[in-house]
C-alpha cells in the first residue's frame, strides 16, 4: 500500500496566528523525503485551513503526486481544471462540521456526478470518490466515470477495539472486494491511526491510505519526519500486521 499524507492541519496551526509558520511547502517536502508517496490537501469552500495559494505553490514546487480533496461545486471544478493536480477526491462538505462526517452520496446525484467528472478525467486527472462502504454507492461510483473510490474508514476507526469492530471492518472488506470486481481501484482513509491502521493489510489490493490528523498529532511528540516514517512502516510492512493478529 502507498501512503498519502494529508497536511491540512499543518495549515490549521499556521492559520492560528495568521503568519507563515509552519511553512506548508517545507512540511510537504519533509513528508515526501521520509516516505510519503503523495500529499493530500483539502481546499474547503470556507478555506478554514488550506488556501488557494497553498495548492498552487505545492503543485508548482513539489515533484510528487498531489491529491486535491474538494467538494463537487463549480468553483472547485474550475480550480482543479486550472491547477491540474495528479488526482482529486470528491468529498461532501458541511460548513459546520469539524471534519468530513460521511461519504459522498454519488448514487443520489449520479447524472450531476457524470457531468462533473468528465472534464476532469479528460484532463488526465485521476478522479476518486470518498464514499461509505455501501454497494449502491460503489455501483454509482463505477457508473460516474471515476477511476478510484476512497472508502470512508470512519465507522471502523470509531469502533476499533469494541464489539462493533468486526462488522465495521467486514463492511470495508466486502465493499473493497465488490469495487475491485467492477474494475475500480480502492483507497481508504479517515480516522486511521498508529493502532488501527494495521488491519488494512487484511483487505486485499488496497492502493493507498490517506492519513493526516494522527500523523500531525504524533509529530508534536516525535517530529514530522519520525511520525511519517513510523506510519510508513505500518502501512508497508505486512509482518507488523501478522505479529499483531
VENLIN-V465813 format. One record per residue. N is the residue number from 1. PHI is phi as a letter, one per 20 degrees, with the letter a starting at -180 (* if undefined). OMEGA is omega in degrees with one decimal (999 if undefined). NEAR is the number of other ideal C-beta (glycine too) atoms within 12 Angstrom. Layout:
N|PHI|OMEGA|NEAR ; N|PHI|OMEGA|NEAR
//
This chain:
1|*|174.9|37 ; 2|e|178.8|31 ; 3|d|170.1|43 ; 4|d|-178.9|46 ; 5|d|177.6|51 ; 6|e|-174.6|47 ; 7|d|-178.3|48 ; 8|g|-171.4|39 ; 9|e|164.3|33 ; 10|f|175.9|40 ; 11|f|176.5|40 ; 12|g|178.6|28 ; 13|f|178.3|24 ; 14|g|-175.2|26 ; 15|f|-179.7|23 ; 16|g|177.9|14 ; 17|d|177.7|11 ; 18|m|-177.5|10 ; 19|d|-176.5|12 ; 20|d|-178.5|19 ; 21|d|-3.7|15 ; 22|f|-179.1|27 ; 23|f|-173.4|21 ; 24|f|-179.1|39 ; 25|f|177.9|29 ; 26|f|-179.9|22 ; 27|f|177.8|39 ; 28|f|177.9|40 ; 29|f|178.7|26 ; 30|f|178.1|29 ; 31|f|-179.1|42 ; 32|f|-178.5|29 ; 33|f|-178.4|21 ; 34|d|168.5|26 ; 35|p|179.6|30 ; 36|f|178.8|39 ; 37|e|177.8|31 ; 38|b|176.6|39 ; 39|d|177.3|48 ; 40|d|173.4|49 ; 41|c|178.0|49 ; 42|d|176.9|44 ; 43|e|-177.3|41 ; 44|f|179.1|34 ; 45|f|-179.7|24 ; 46|e|176.5|18 ; 47|l|-175.3|24 ; 48|f|176.9|22 ; 49|c|178.7|30 ; 50|f|178.1|38 ; 51|d|-179.2|25 ; 52|g|-177.6|24 ; 53|f|177.7|20 ; 54|f|-177.0|37 ; 55|f|177.0|40 ; 56|f|-179.1|23 ; 57|f|-179.1|25 ; 58|f|178.8|39 ; 59|f|-176.9|31 ; 60|f|-168.6|16 ; 61|d|-174.8|20 ; 62|e|-175.7|32 ; 63|e|176.0|16 ; 64|b|-174.2|26 ; 65|f|172.8|30 ; 66|d|176.5|43 ; 67|d|-177.6|50 ; 68|d|172.8|45 ; 69|e|-177.3|45 ; 70|a|175.7|43 ; 71|e|-178.6|30 ; 72|e|-179.0|34 ; 73|c|179.5|20 ; 74|f|-179.8|16 ; 75|g|-177.2|20 ; 76|f|176.5|31 ; 77|f|179.2|29 ; 78|f|178.7|17 ; 79|f|-178.4|32 ; 80|f|-179.5|40 ; 81|f|176.7|24 ; 82|e|-176.6|19 ; 83|f|-175.9|30 ; 84|l|173.2|24 ; 85|f|177.6|37 ; 86|f|-177.4|32 ; 87|b|169.5|42 ; 88|c|173.5|43 ; 89|c|-178.9|49 ; 90|e|-175.4|43 ; 91|c|173.0|41 ; 92|f|177.8|32 ; 93|c|169.1|27 ; 94|c|-175.1|15 ; 95|f|-174.2|13 ; 96|e|-174.9|9 ; 97|f|175.7|18 ; 98|f|176.7|14 ; 99|b|-177.8|29 ; 100|g|-169.0|33 ; 101|e|-178.7|21 ; 102|a|-178.1|23 ; 103|f|177.4|37 ; 104|f|176.2|40 ; 105|e|179.5|25 ; 106|f|178.7|38 ; 107|f|-178.8|24 ; 108|e|179.8|18 ; 109|b|-171.3|23 ; 110|f|-177.5|25 ; 111|f|175.7|16 ; 112|f|179.7|21 ; 113|f|178.6|30 ; 114|g|-178.9|23 ; 115|f|-178.7|18 ; 116|f|-173.4|34 ; 117|f|-171.8|37 ; 118|g|-179.2|19 ; 119|f|177.4|21 ; 120|f|178.4|38 ; 121|f|179.0|27 ; 122|f|176.7|15 ; 123|e|-178.8|20 ; 124|n|179.7|16 ; 125|e|173.2|35 ; 126|f|-178.2|34 ; 127|d|177.4|42 ; 128|c|176.5|46 ; 129|d|179.2|49 ; 130|e|-172.8|45 ; 131|c|173.6|47 ; 132|f|178.9|35 ; 133|f|-173.7|36 ; 134|c|-175.3|28 ; 135|g|-179.5|22 ; 136|f|178.9|20 ; 137|f|179.2|37 ; 138|f|177.5|38 ; 139|f|178.6|23 ; 140|f|178.0|32 ; 141|g|177.5|45 ; 142|f|-178.7|31 ; 143|f|-175.9|22 ; 144|f|-176.5|37 ; 145|n|175.8|29 ; 146|f|177.8|42 ; 147|e|-176.0|28 ; 148|c|158.8|42 ; 149|c|169.7|46 ; 150|d|-179.1|51 ; 151|f|177.8|50 ; 152|f|-176.9|40 ; 153|e|-176.5|43 ; 154|g|-179.4|31 ; 155|f|177.0|30 ; 156|f|-178.2|38 ; 157|f|-177.7|33 ; 158|f|-178.3|22 ; 159|d|-177.7|22 ; 160|g|179.9|26 ; 161|n|179.4|16 ; 162|d|-179.7|15 ; 163|f|177.7|9 ; 164|e|-176.8|16 ; 165|f|-174.9|21 ; 166|g|-177.8|18 ; 167|f|-177.3|16 ; 168|f|178.0|29 ; 169|f|179.2|31 ; 170|f|175.4|20 ; 171|g|178.0|30 ; 172|f|-176.6|46 ; 173|f|179.4|28 ; 174|f|-179.5|22 ; 175|f|179.6|37 ; 176|f|179.9|36 ; 177|f|179.3|23 ; 178|f|-179.9|27 ; 179|f|-178.5|39 ; 180|f|176.0|23 ; 181|f|179.5|17 ; 182|e|178.8|24 ; 183|n|177.1|18 ; 184|e|170.4|36 ; 185|e|-170.3|28 ; 186|c|168.4|44 ; 187|d|177.6|46 ; 188|b|177.0|50 ; 189|r|174.5|50 ; 190|o|177.5|40 ; 191|m|179.1|32 ; 192|f|-178.3|40 ; 193|b|-173.6|32 ; 194|f|178.4|30 ; 195|e|-171.5|21 ; 196|e|-174.5|35 ; 197|f|-174.0|39 ; 198|f|-178.5|29 ; 199|f|178.3|35 ; 200|f|176.5|44 ; 201|f|179.1|27 ; 202|e|178.8|25 ; 203|d|-174.8|33 ; 204|f|168.0|18 ; 205|m|168.5|21 ; 206|f|-174.8|38 ; 207|e|-176.1|34 ; 208|b|172.0|37 ; 209|d|177.0|44 ; 210|d|-172.2|50 ; 211|c|-178.4|47 ; 212|c|-168.7|43 ; 213|g|-177.0|33 ; 214|f|178.6|33 ; 215|f|-179.7|46 ; 216|f|176.8|33 ; 217|f|178.6|20 ; 218|f|-178.2|27 ; 219|f|178.1|30 ; 220|f|-178.0|17 ; 221|e|-170.2|14 ; 222|d|-176.2|18 ; 223|n|-176.1|19 ; 224|f|179.7|36 ; 225|g|-178.8|24 ; 226|f|179.9|21 ; 227|f|178.5|35 ; 228|f|179.2|40 ; 229|g|-179.0|27 ; 230|f|179.8|29 ; 231|f|178.4|45 ; 232|g|178.9|30 ; 233|f|179.8|22 ; 234|f|-177.0|34 ; 235|f|-173.2|39 ; 236|d|-173.4|26 ; 237|d|-180.0|22 ; 238|f|178.9|21 ; 239|f|177.8|13 ; 240|f|178.2|22 ; 241|f|-179.1|21 ; 242|f|179.5|12 ; 243|f|-176.7|11 ; 244|e|-176.5|18 ; 245|f|999|11
//
